[in-house]
Amino acid sequence: MLKFLPIFVIPILASCATMPATKAVEASEVVTADLARADGSWAGVATISQRRDGVFLSLSAQAPAAGTFGMHLHAVGKCEAPDFASAGPHWNPDMKQHGHDNPMGAHDGDLPNVNAGADRKIILEYKLKDIMLSGPTGLLDADGGALVIHEKADDYKTDPSGNSGKRIICGVFKSGNRS
């Protein structure tokens, strides 16, 4: 049996040497937003990355409680407490109405609801559809953009915000924090 061992080991090692290494997904543009609650406490991190296969939003956050929450991209890169109204309206460069279920929508700021379990953790990886990060109608225009999480679930149809309630978590994306 030992006589044959080198015969079997050599082909296995040779085939491993020629296998390509798995590459990490490369992003050509990455922007990050630190998320905060109205009291200023840390709530998580959101990242938008331009990849070869699209633009993706990644989110790791801590909700105030278990439940379902509406989430949107907002037009202004400001998150001033207590109500985060400084983030402006939802990002809507095509002037559509709100909601994926609205026949006059959806605008670019519409995002899926996020769920937090008993541990209050929110984790999301979401491919943003047909958006531009840069340029005059891009999210990262002169005043940047924001990610806002609302107190209730979005109904995906009611304009302007899907009846999602107060803004409870906010984070700013700015062109100056690109990687």
C-alpha positions in Angstrom: 0.0 0.0 0.0 2.8 2.5 0.8 4.2 1.9 -2.7 1.2 3.5 -4.3 0.9 6.5 -1.9 3.3 8.8 -3.9 1.3 8.0 -7.1 -1.9 9.3 -5.6 -0.4 12.2 -3.7 1.4 13.8 -6.6 -1.6 14.2 -8.9 -3.7 15.6 -6.1 -1.0 18.2 -5.2 -0.5 19.1 -8.9 -4.2 19.7 -9.4 -4.4 21.9 -6.3 -1.5 24.0 -7.5 -3.4 24.9 -10.7 -6.7 25.8 -9.1 -7.5 29.5 -9.2 -7.7 31.3 -5.8 -11.2 32.6 -4.9 -11.3 36.3 -5.2 -13.1 38.7 -2.9 -15.7 40.8 -4.6 -14.0 44.0 -5.7 -15.7 47.3 -5.3 -14.8 50.4 -7.4 -16.5 52.8 -5.1 -17.5 52.4 -1.4 -19.2 54.8 0.9 -20.1 54.2 4.6 -22.5 55.8 7.0 -22.3 55.4 10.7 -25.9 55.1 12.0 -27.1 56.9 15.2 -30.2 57.2 17.2 -31.8 60.5 18.1 -30.0 60.5 21.5 -26.7 60.2 19.6 -26.0 56.6 20.6 -24.4 54.3 18.0 -26.9 52.1 16.0 -24.8 50.5 13.4 -23.1 50.9 10.0 -24.4 51.0 6.4 -22.2 50.6 3.3 -23.0 51.2 -0.3 -20.6 49.6 -2.8 -20.4 49.9 -6.6 -19.3 46.4 -7.8 -18.9 44.9 -11.2 -22.4 43.2 -10.7 -24.2 46.3 -9.4 -24.6 48.6 -6.5 -25.2 47.0 -3.1 -26.3 48.2 0.3 -25.0 46.3 3.3 -26.4 47.0 6.7 -25.5 45.9 10.2 -27.5 47.7 12.9 -29.2 47.4 16.3 -32.9 48.3 16.3 -34.5 49.8 19.5 -36.8 46.7 19.7 -37.7 43.6 17.9 -40.0 44.3 14.9 -40.2 45.4 11.3 -39.0 48.8 10.2 -39.2 50.9 7.1 -35.9 52.0 5.6 -35.2 54.6 2.9 -32.4 56.5 1.2 -32.9 60.2 1.8 -31.9 63.1 -0.4 -29.8 65.2 2.0 -26.6 64.1 3.9 -27.6 65.5 7.3 -28.8 63.7 10.4 -29.7 66.2 13.0 -31.6 65.0 16.0 -34.1 64.7 17.4 -36.3 64.0 14.3 -33.7 63.7 11.5 -35.9 66.0 9.3 -32.6 67.4 8.1 -32.2 64.3 5.9 -34.9 65.8 3.7 -37.3 63.7 1.6 -36.7 60.3 0.2 -34.1 60.3 -2.6 -36.2 60.6 -5.7 -34.4 61.9 -8.8 -37.0 60.6 -11.2 -39.9 62.3 -9.3 -41.9 59.2 -8.8 -44.3 58.4 -6.0 -43.4 56.2 -3.0 -43.6 52.5 -3.0 -43.0 49.4 -5.0 -46.7 48.6 -4.9 -47.7 52.2 -6.0 -48.5 52.3 -9.7 -46.8 55.8 -9.8 -43.7 54.5 -7.9 -41.2 53.4 -6.9 -38.5 56.1 -6.4 -34.8 55.3 -6.0 -34.9 55.8 -2.2 -37.4 53.0 -1.6 -35.8 50.1 0.2 -37.2 46.9 1.7 -38.4 46.7 5.2 -35.9 45.3 7.7 -36.6 42.9 10.5 -35.1 42.7 13.9 -35.5 39.6 16.0 -35.5 39.3 19.8 -31.7 40.1 19.7 -32.7 43.4 17.9 -30.0 42.8 15.2 -30.7 43.9 11.6 -28.4 42.4 8.9 -29.1 43.1 5.2 -27.3 42.8 1.9 -29.5 44.3 -0.8 -28.9 45.0 -4.5 -30.0 48.5 -5.3 -31.7 48.7 -8.7 -30.8 51.2 -11.4 -29.2 53.8 -9.2 -26.2 56.0 -9.7 -23.9 57.0 -6.8 -22.3 60.0 -8.5 -23.3 62.7 -10.9 -26.0 65.4 -10.7 -28.8 62.9 -10.0 -26.7 60.5 -8.0 -27.2 59.8 -4.3 -23.8 61.5 -3.6 -24.5 64.8 -5.2 -23.3 68.1 -3.6 -25.2 67.6 -0.3 -24.7 63.8 0.0 -27.4 61.4 1.0 -28.6 59.5 4.1 -30.0 56.2 5.2 -33.0 56.5 7.5 -34.7 53.7 9.5 -38.3 54.5 10.5 -40.3 53.4 13.6 -42.8 51.2 11.7 -42.9 49.0 8.6 -43.3 50.6 5.2 -46.6 49.7 3.5 -44.9 50.0 0.1 -47.6 52.2 -1.5 -48.6 55.3 0.5 -46.8 58.5 -0.7 -44.6 60.0 0.6 -43.2 57.5 3.1 -45.3 54.4 3.2 -46.8 55.2 6.6 -43.6 54.2 8.2 -43.7 56.8 11.0 -41.0 58.7 12.7 -37.3 58.6 11.7 -35.5 56.8 14.5 -32.1 56.0 13.1 -30.0 58.0 10.6 -26.6 57.9 9.0 -24.9 60.2 6.4 -23.3 59.1 3.1 -21.0 61.7 1.8 -18.7 61.7 -1.2 -15.8 62.7 1.0 -15.9 59.3 2.8 -15.3 57.1 -0.2 -12.7 54.4 0.1 
